[in-house]
Amino acid sequence: MGKYMRIKMDERGRILIPSEEREKLGLKPGAEFELIEERGILLLKPIIQTPIKVQSRREEWGEEAFLDSGEATFGE
């Protein structure tokens, strides 16, 4: 079972996630969550989006990269 914490909701419905927990989970301002309600229990689940890395090589493409279908399948 997870860690138990007692926190308060303000008049606008906001809650504060303690900084120790935000740091532990790597949460930054603007983080998005799924709010799940099940039998009177609310669960906040962070939506973790893994950034897509685009890697490129800084060299020219060789002629072998542009073979036609016959050359690619059967060779020259």
C-alpha positions as CSV (number, residue, x, y, z in Angstrom):
1,M,0.0,0.0,0.0
2,G,1.2,3.5,-0.7
3,K,2.1,6.3,1.6
4,Y,-0.8,8.1,3.5
5,M,-0.9,11.9,3.6
6,R,-3.6,14.2,4.8
7,I,-4.1,17.3,2.6
8,K,-6.8,20.0,2.3
9,M,-8.7,21.2,-0.7
10,D,-9.0,25.0,-1.1
11,E,-12.3,26.9,-1.9
12,R,-11.6,26.6,-5.6
13,G,-11.2,22.8,-5.5
14,R,-7.4,22.8,-5.7
15,I,-5.2,20.5,-3.7
16,L,-1.4,20.8,-3.2
17,I,0.8,17.9,-3.8
18,P,3.8,18.2,-1.4
19,S,7.1,19.2,-3.0
20,E,8.8,16.0,-1.8
21,E,6.3,13.9,-3.6
22,R,6.4,16.0,-6.8
23,E,10.2,15.8,-6.9
24,K,10.1,12.0,-6.3
25,L,7.7,11.5,-9.2
26,G,9.4,14.1,-11.4
27,L,6.2,16.2,-11.7
28,K,6.6,19.7,-13.2
29,P,4.2,22.6,-13.5
30,G,1.6,21.8,-16.1
31,A,1.7,18.1,-15.5
32,E,-1.5,16.3,-16.5
33,F,-3.4,13.7,-14.5
34,E,-6.2,11.2,-15.0
35,L,-8.7,11.5,-12.2
36,I,-10.3,8.1,-11.5
37,E,-13.2,7.7,-9.1
38,E,-14.0,4.2,-7.8
39,R,-16.4,3.5,-5.0
40,G,-15.9,6.9,-3.4
41,I,-12.1,6.9,-3.7
42,L,-10.3,9.4,-6.0
43,L,-7.1,8.5,-7.6
44,L,-4.8,11.0,-9.4
45,K,-2.6,9.2,-12.0
46,P,0.1,11.3,-13.7
47,I,0.1,11.1,-17.5
48,I,3.7,10.5,-18.3
49,Q,4.6,11.4,-21.9
50,T,7.9,10.1,-23.1
51,P,9.5,12.6,-25.4
52,I,10.3,11.2,-28.9
53,K,13.9,11.5,-29.7
54,V,14.8,12.2,-33.3
55,Q,18.3,11.1,-34.2
56,S,20.0,12.0,-37.4
57,R,23.3,11.3,-38.8
58,R,25.2,14.2,-40.3
59,E,26.4,12.5,-43.4
60,E,25.1,12.3,-46.9
61,W,22.9,9.4,-48.0
62,G,24.8,6.9,-50.2
63,E,23.5,5.6,-53.6
64,E,22.6,2.3,-51.9
65,A,19.8,4.1,-49.9
66,F,17.9,4.8,-53.2
67,L,17.7,1.5,-55.0
68,D,14.7,0.8,-57.1
69,S,12.5,-2.1,-56.1
70,G,14.2,-4.6,-58.5
71,E,17.7,-3.7,-57.3
72,A,16.6,-3.8,-53.6
73,T,15.0,-7.2,-54.1
74,F,17.4,-9.0,-56.5
75,G,20.6,-7.0,-56.6
76,E,22.1,-5.6,-59.7
